[in-house]
Amino acid sequence: MKTTLYYLKLATCILIVMQVISIMSLQAQDYLITFAGEGGSSTVNTVNVENLTQGKSVTINGTDILHLKAVVTDIENTLSDEAGKVIFYPNPMKDFAKMKFTLPMTGETIISMYDVAGRKIIQKQDLLERGQHTYRIEGVGQGLYTVIVSSGRYKLSGTLLCPQSRKNVTRIEYEDASFIKEEENGIKGTTAEIEMQYNAGDRLKLTAVSGSKSTVITDVPTSSKTIDFSFVSCTDKDGNNYPVVKIGTQLWMAENLKTTRYSDGTEIPLVTDNTEWIKLTTPGYCWYKNDDATYKSTYGAMYNWHAVNSGKICPAGWHVSTDAEWTILKHYLGGESVAGGKLKETGFLHWTTPNTGATNETGFTALPGGFRGDGGTFNGLKNIGYWWSPTSGGTSNAWSNSMYWSGSDVFTMYSDIYGFSVRCVID
């Protein structure tokens, strides 16, 4: 009998140790990331979070907390309001427990209870007003339970312990509510905790927006912290706002230029005819295949070198990236043979497979916008990206930098006066 009891106790201890190890493993890579603004604005309106390693993304409010977790299950996937909790009393429960939570907005609400194995015990759905609500829980068997309250984009969670079995028919019944008056301009001061699955070493690209300003940062989080975005204005005469990214000591536009007017407000000639384009000795621009509706927002415009050489094609306070600045950039990234991979957008949404070496660890997000070449024809979309430098070798040739789908290089080229993309650098 004593031997049997010994082995039962030993088995129980082993089980507890295994559960502790399991819980510890789930807590690995468990970081809380908050956001702050500086420079041109101290307010962060929204942040688009892209996991470049996994190819997943989510857009959250700048006041939200990004919760990076190694494992996110149905039980753990919680988006919390300022209170962020489901409260139970008494807890541990006796014959019954009352559950209290606060919703930040009116909506269809789902209440789900799970046991430690992740099995759903019961689910209830109600249309609830914004405010505080109370439910009664009874008929729960012995064990530890997680309750998730989900309403729109908000999710709250709490844990309930039942030390003795009250197993009957499990019920969750509504009791009462305390409503909160809606503010005239909507909910203010609400903070949500947004969970995102994260593995050690995953690289995140974070694009923060504050009014008309936008800043890109890439990061591989290893702890909880606050990420500061330095906001700088980059707006052309058409009113296009460009995100910016700091790489080394340089501040670059993180998108291709798409203005149709110079910084002084005068129009850049739009040239669609192939014959007219190849004969140009004056500035001109176009869209890939002359289709702005399809290509403008993603790839920007194509400019001939005369437009680039005007010195006023970029937003005020910015200039076309020079060949010397491209050289500094490539050197900072380890040389031209690897720099392209660190600059190119990841995946195959825009680049043709295999998109060799692409990590976008800089946040530059180079795209293969193609070019307008011999005979005024369009080529290279999804395969090649070309970017002008305002450095001429004469009247018919100029320097440019290019990247390809099949390699990690950045090539410096001496080109005819083609139609290429443009990236600007702050003065």
C-alpha positions as CSV (number, residue, x, y, z in Angstrom):
1,M,0.0,0.0,0.0
2,K,2.8,2.4,1.0
3,T,4.6,1.6,-2.3
4,T,1.5,2.4,-4.3
5,L,1.1,5.7,-2.5
6,Y,4.8,6.5,-3.1
7,Y,4.4,6.0,-6.8
8,L,1.2,8.0,-7.0
9,K,2.9,10.9,-5.2
10,L,5.9,10.6,-7.5
11,A,3.7,10.6,-10.6
12,T,1.8,13.7,-9.3
13,C,5.2,15.5,-8.7
14,I,6.3,14.6,-12.2
15,L,3.1,15.9,-13.7
16,I,3.4,19.2,-11.8
17,V,7.0,19.6,-12.9
18,M,6.0,18.9,-16.6
19,Q,3.2,21.5,-16.3
20,V,5.6,24.1,-14.9
21,I,8.1,23.4,-17.7
22,S,5.2,23.7,-20.2
23,I,4.1,27.0,-18.8
24,M,7.7,28.3,-18.8
25,S,8.1,27.4,-22.4
26,L,4.9,29.2,-23.3
27,Q,6.2,32.3,-21.6
28,A,9.4,32.4,-23.7
29,Q,9.5,35.4,-26.1
30,D,6.7,37.1,-24.0
31,Y,7.3,40.8,-24.6
32,L,5.2,43.9,-24.2
33,I,6.0,46.7,-26.7
34,T,4.7,50.2,-26.4
35,F,5.2,53.2,-28.7
36,A,6.1,56.8,-28.4
37,G,6.7,59.7,-30.9
38,E,9.4,62.4,-31.0
39,G,10.7,65.0,-33.4
40,G,7.9,66.4,-35.5
41,S,5.2,64.8,-33.3
42,S,4.8,63.1,-30.0
43,T,1.6,61.4,-30.9
44,V,1.5,57.9,-32.6
45,N,-1.9,57.4,-34.3
46,T,-1.4,53.9,-35.7
47,V,1.3,51.3,-36.1
48,N,1.4,48.7,-38.8
49,V,3.3,45.7,-37.5
50,E,4.7,43.3,-40.1
51,N,6.5,40.1,-39.1
52,L,8.9,39.9,-42.1
53,T,10.0,36.4,-41.1
54,Q,6.5,35.0,-41.0
55,G,4.8,37.2,-43.6
56,K,2.1,38.3,-41.2
57,S,0.9,41.7,-40.2
58,V,-1.5,43.6,-38.0
59,T,-2.4,47.3,-37.7
60,I,-3.0,48.7,-34.2
61,N,-3.6,52.0,-32.5
62,G,-0.5,53.9,-31.3
63,T,-1.8,53.8,-27.7
64,D,-2.1,50.0,-27.9
65,I,0.3,47.5,-26.3
66,L,1.9,45.0,-28.7
67,H,2.1,41.6,-26.9
68,L,4.6,39.3,-28.6
69,K,4.1,35.7,-27.6
70,A,5.7,32.4,-28.6
71,V,2.4,30.6,-28.6
72,V,-1.0,32.2,-29.2
73,T,-4.0,29.9,-29.0
74,D,-7.7,30.5,-28.9
75,I,-7.4,30.7,-25.1
76,E,-4.4,33.1,-25.1
77,N,-5.4,35.4,-28.0
78,T,-6.5,38.4,-25.9
79,L,-7.0,42.0,-26.8
80,S,-7.6,43.9,-23.5
81,D,-9.1,47.2,-22.8
82,E,-7.7,49.5,-20.1
83,A,-9.0,47.2,-17.4
84,G,-7.9,44.2,-19.4
85,K,-9.3,41.6,-17.1
86,V,-12.3,39.4,-16.3
87,I,-12.7,39.5,-12.6
88,F,-14.2,36.5,-10.6
89,Y,-15.5,36.5,-7.0
90,P,-15.1,34.5,-5.0
91,N,-12.0,33.0,-6.7
92,P,-11.5,30.1,-5.9
93,M,-15.2,29.6,-6.4
94,K,-17.5,27.7,-4.0
95,D,-21.0,26.9,-5.1
96,F,-20.9,29.6,-7.7
97,A,-18.9,32.6,-8.8
98,K,-19.7,36.0,-10.2
99,M,-17.8,37.3,-13.2
100,K,-17.4,41.0,-13.9
101,F,-15.9,42.8,-16.9
102,T,-16.0,46.2,-18.7
103,L,-16.6,46.6,-22.4
104,P,-15.2,49.7,-24.1
105,M,-17.9,49.8,-26.7
106,T,-21.3,48.3,-27.6
107,G,-21.3,45.1,-29.6
108,E,-22.1,41.4,-30.1
109,T,-20.2,39.7,-27.3
110,I,-19.1,36.1,-27.0
111,I,-18.1,34.5,-23.6
112,S,-16.1,31.3,-23.9
113,M,-14.8,29.0,-21.1
114,Y,-11.9,26.6,-21.6
115,D,-10.3,24.0,-19.4
116,V,-6.5,23.6,-19.0
117,A,-6.4,21.2,-22.0
118,G,-7.9,24.0,-24.2
119,R,-11.3,22.3,-24.5
120,K,-14.2,24.6,-24.8
121,I,-16.6,23.9,-21.9
122,I,-19.3,26.4,-22.6
123,Q,-20.0,29.5,-24.8
124,K,-22.6,32.2,-24.6
125,Q,-23.4,35.1,-26.9
126,D,-25.1,38.4,-26.0
127,L,-25.5,41.9,-27.4
128,L,-24.0,44.1,-24.7
129,E,-23.8,47.8,-24.2
130,R,-20.6,49.7,-23.5
131,G,-20.0,49.5,-19.8
132,Q,-19.6,47.1,-16.9
133,H,-21.4,43.7,-16.9
134,T,-21.9,40.9,-14.3
135,Y,-22.6,37.2,-15.0
136,R,-23.1,34.2,-12.6
137,I,-21.2,31.0,-13.2
138,E,-22.3,27.6,-11.7
139,G,-22.1,23.9,-12.3
140,V,-18.4,23.9,-13.0
141,G,-16.3,20.8,-12.4
142,Q,-13.0,20.7,-10.4
143,G,-10.1,22.4,-12.3
144,L,-8.6,25.6,-13.6
145,Y,-10.5,27.5,-16.3
146,T,-9.8,30.4,-18.7
147,V,-12.7,32.7,-19.7
148,I,-12.4,34.9,-22.7
149,V,-14.9,37.7,-23.4
150,S,-14.7,38.8,-27.1
151,S,-16.5,41.8,-28.5
152,G,-15.4,43.1,-31.9
153,R,-11.7,43.9,-31.8
154,Y,-11.6,43.7,-28.0
155,K,-11.0,40.6,-26.0
156,L,-10.7,40.3,-22.2
157,S,-9.6,37.2,-20.3
158,G,-9.5,35.9,-16.7
159,T,-8.7,32.7,-14.8
160,L,-11.1,30.9,-12.5
161,L,-10.2,28.1,-10.0
162,C,-12.7,25.5,-8.8
163,P,-11.0,23.4,-6.1
164,Q,-14.0,21.1,-5.6
165,S,-16.3,19.6,-8.2
166,R,-19.7,21.2,-8.5
167,K,-20.2,19.4,-11.7
168,N,-23.8,19.6,-12.9
169,V,-24.9,21.5,-15.9
170,T,-22.5,24.4,-16.5
171,R,-24.3,27.7,-16.8
172,I,-23.3,31.3,-17.4
173,E,-26.2,33.6,-16.7
174,Y,-26.4,37.4,-17.1
175,E,-27.1,39.4,-13.9
176,D,-26.7,43.1,-14.3
177,A,-24.9,46.0,-16.0
178,S,-23.6,49.5,-15.3
179,F,-23.5,51.5,-18.4
180,I,-21.0,54.2,-19.4
181,K,-22.1,57.3,-21.2
182,E,-20.6,57.5,-24.7
183,E,-18.3,60.5,-25.3
184,E,-19.4,62.9,-28.0
185,N,-16.4,62.1,-30.2
186,G,-16.1,58.4,-29.5
187,I,-14.1,56.4,-26.9
188,K,-11.0,58.2,-25.7
189,G,-8.1,56.9,-23.7
190,T,-8.8,53.2,-24.5
191,T,-5.7,51.0,-24.5
192,A,-5.8,47.5,-26.1
193,E,-3.3,44.7,-25.6
194,I,-2.8,43.2,-29.1
195,E,-1.2,39.8,-29.2
196,M,1.0,38.6,-32.1
197,Q,2.7,35.3,-32.4
198,Y,6.5,35.8,-32.3
199,N,9.5,33.5,-32.4
200,A,13.0,34.3,-31.2
201,G,14.8,36.1,-34.0
202,D,11.8,37.2,-36.0
203,R,12.3,40.6,-37.6
204,L,9.5,43.1,-37.3
205,K,8.9,46.1,-39.6
206,L,6.9,48.8,-37.8
207,T,5.4,51.7,-39.7
208,A,4.0,54.4,-37.4
209,V,1.7,57.2,-38.6
210,S,1.2,60.6,-36.9
211,G,-1.1,62.8,-38.9
212,S,0.7,63.3,-42.3
213,K,4.0,62.0,-41.0
214,S,5.1,58.3,-41.2
215,T,8.2,56.6,-39.9
216,V,9.5,53.0,-40.5
217,I,11.6,51.1,-38.0
218,T,12.8,47.4,-38.2
219,D,13.6,45.5,-35.0
220,V,14.2,42.0,-33.6
221,P,12.8,42.4,-30.0
222,T,14.5,40.5,-27.2
223,S,12.7,42.1,-24.3
224,S,9.8,44.4,-23.4
225,K,10.4,48.0,-24.3
226,T,9.2,51.3,-25.8
227,I,9.9,51.9,-29.4
228,D,10.4,55.6,-30.2
229,F,9.5,56.9,-33.7
230,S,11.1,60.1,-34.9
231,F,8.6,61.8,-37.1
232,V,9.8,64.0,-40.1
233,S,7.7,65.7,-42.7
234,C,8.0,64.3,-46.3
235,T,5.1,65.6,-48.4
236,D,5.3,66.5,-52.1
237,K,3.3,69.2,-53.9
238,D,0.6,66.7,-54.9
239,G,0.0,66.1,-51.2
240,N,1.4,62.6,-51.1
241,N,2.9,61.7,-47.7
242,Y,5.9,59.4,-47.7
243,P,7.1,57.2,-44.9
244,V,10.7,57.7,-44.0
245,V,13.4,55.3,-42.7
246,K,16.7,55.9,-41.0
247,I,19.6,53.7,-42.3
248,G,22.9,54.4,-40.6
249,T,23.2,58.2,-40.6
250,Q,21.0,58.7,-43.6
251,L,17.2,59.4,-43.7
252,W,15.6,58.0,-46.8
253,M,12.1,57.9,-48.2
254,A,10.7,54.4,-47.7
255,E,8.6,54.5,-50.9
256,N,9.2,55.5,-54.5
257,L,8.4,59.1,-55.5
258,K,5.1,59.6,-57.3
259,T,4.8,63.4,-57.6
260,T,3.5,65.0,-60.8
261,R,4.7,68.5,-59.8
262,Y,8.0,70.0,-58.8
263,S,8.6,71.4,-55.3
264,D,7.8,74.9,-56.6
265,G,4.4,73.7,-57.8
266,T,4.9,73.7,-61.5
267,E,3.8,70.5,-63.4
268,I,6.2,67.9,-64.7
269,P,5.2,67.0,-68.3
270,L,3.4,63.6,-68.5
271,V,4.6,61.8,-71.6
272,T,2.7,58.7,-72.7
273,D,3.7,58.4,-76.4
274,N,6.7,56.1,-77.0
275,T,8.2,58.1,-79.8
276,E,7.9,61.4,-77.9
277,W,9.5,59.8,-74.9
278,I,12.7,58.6,-76.6
279,K,13.2,61.9,-78.2
280,L,12.9,63.9,-75.0
281,T,15.7,66.4,-74.2
282,T,13.5,68.0,-71.5
283,P,11.9,66.6,-68.3
284,G,9.1,64.0,-68.4
285,Y,7.5,61.4,-66.3
286,C,5.1,58.5,-66.8
287,W,3.4,55.5,-65.0
288,Y,4.3,51.9,-65.8
289,K,2.3,51.0,-69.0
290,N,0.7,54.5,-68.6
291,D,-1.6,53.0,-66.0
292,D,-1.6,55.1,-62.9
293,A,-4.7,53.5,-61.4
294,T,-2.8,50.1,-61.2
295,Y,0.8,51.1,-60.6
296,K,1.0,54.5,-59.0
297,S,0.3,53.7,-55.3
298,T,2.6,50.7,-55.2
299,Y,5.6,51.5,-57.5
300,G,5.4,55.3,-57.9
301,A,6.2,57.2,-61.1
302,M,9.0,56.8,-63.6
303,Y,11.0,59.9,-64.4
304,N,13.6,60.6,-67.1
305,W,17.0,62.0,-66.0
306,H,16.1,65.5,-67.2
307,A,13.4,65.7,-64.6
308,V,15.7,64.3,-61.9
309,N,18.4,66.8,-62.9
310,S,16.0,69.7,-62.4
311,G,17.0,69.6,-58.7
312,K,13.4,70.2,-57.6
313,I,11.6,66.9,-58.1
314,C,11.7,65.9,-54.4
315,P,9.6,67.4,-51.5
316,A,11.0,70.5,-50.0
317,G,13.9,69.7,-47.7
318,W,14.7,66.5,-49.6
319,H,16.8,65.7,-52.7
320,V,17.3,62.8,-55.2
321,S,19.7,60.3,-53.7
322,T,23.2,60.8,-55.2
323,D,25.6,58.1,-56.3
324,A,27.8,59.0,-53.3
325,E,24.8,58.4,-50.9
326,W,24.1,55.1,-52.5
327,T,27.7,54.2,-52.0
328,I,27.5,55.1,-48.3
329,L,24.3,53.0,-48.0
330,K,25.9,50.0,-49.7
331,H,29.0,50.2,-47.5
332,Y,27.0,50.5,-44.3
333,L,25.0,47.3,-45.3
334,G,28.2,45.3,-45.9
335,G,28.9,46.0,-49.6
336,E,27.0,45.9,-52.9
337,S,27.0,42.1,-53.1
338,V,24.6,41.8,-50.0
339,A,23.0,45.3,-49.7
340,G,20.2,44.5,-52.2
341,G,18.9,41.7,-50.0
342,K,18.8,43.9,-47.0
343,L,16.9,46.6,-49.0
344,K,14.4,44.5,-50.9
345,E,10.8,43.8,-49.8
346,T,10.4,40.2,-48.6
347,G,8.1,37.6,-50.1
348,F,6.6,37.3,-53.6
349,L,3.7,39.8,-53.6
350,H,5.7,42.1,-55.8
351,W,9.0,40.4,-56.4
352,T,9.3,37.3,-58.7
353,T,10.5,34.1,-57.0
354,P,13.1,33.4,-55.7
355,N,13.7,37.0,-54.6
356,T,17.1,36.0,-53.6
357,G,18.4,37.2,-50.2
358,A,15.5,39.5,-49.5
359,T,15.2,40.3,-45.7
360,N,14.2,44.0,-45.8
361,E,16.0,44.3,-42.5
362,T,16.5,48.1,-43.2
363,G,12.8,48.8,-43.9
364,F,13.8,50.4,-47.2
365,T,11.3,48.1,-49.0
366,A,12.8,48.3,-52.5
367,L,10.2,47.2,-55.1
368,P,10.7,46.0,-58.7
369,G,8.9,48.8,-60.5
370,G,10.6,48.0,-63.9
371,F,11.7,50.7,-66.3
372,R,10.8,52.5,-69.5
373,G,13.6,51.7,-72.0
374,D,14.5,51.4,-75.6
375,G,11.7,52.5,-77.9
376,G,9.8,53.9,-74.9
377,T,8.6,50.4,-74.0
378,F,7.9,49.2,-70.5
379,N,9.8,46.2,-69.0
380,G,11.0,44.5,-65.9
381,L,8.0,44.8,-63.6
382,K,8.4,42.4,-60.6
383,N,11.9,41.5,-61.7
384,I,14.0,44.7,-61.6
385,G,14.1,48.0,-59.8
386,Y,16.1,51.0,-61.0
387,W,16.7,54.2,-59.1
388,W,18.2,57.4,-60.5
389,S,21.1,59.4,-59.2
390,P,21.5,63.1,-60.3
391,T,25.0,62.3,-61.5
392,S,25.5,62.7,-65.3
393,G,28.3,61.5,-67.5
394,G,27.2,63.7,-70.4
395,T,24.0,64.6,-72.2
396,S,22.8,61.1,-72.9
397,N,23.9,59.0,-69.9
398,A,23.6,59.1,-66.1
399,W,24.2,56.9,-63.1
400,S,21.6,54.7,-61.5
401,N,21.4,51.8,-59.0
402,S,19.5,48.6,-59.6
403,M,18.3,45.4,-57.8
404,Y,17.1,42.1,-59.3
405,W,14.8,39.3,-58.3
406,S,17.6,36.8,-58.7
407,G,20.3,38.2,-56.5
408,S,21.3,40.2,-53.4
409,D,23.4,42.8,-55.2
410,V,23.0,46.5,-55.8
411,F,24.4,47.3,-59.2
412,T,25.7,50.7,-60.1
413,M,24.9,51.4,-63.8
414,Y,25.7,54.0,-66.4
415,S,22.4,54.2,-68.3
416,D,20.8,55.8,-71.2
417,I,18.2,58.4,-70.4
418,Y,15.5,55.9,-69.5
419,G,12.5,56.0,-67.2
420,F,13.5,55.0,-63.7
421,S,12.2,55.2,-60.1
422,V,13.4,57.8,-57.6
423,R,14.1,57.7,-53.8
424,C,14.8,61.0,-52.0
425,V,17.1,61.6,-49.0
426,I,16.7,64.4,-46.5
427,D,18.9,67.5,-47.0
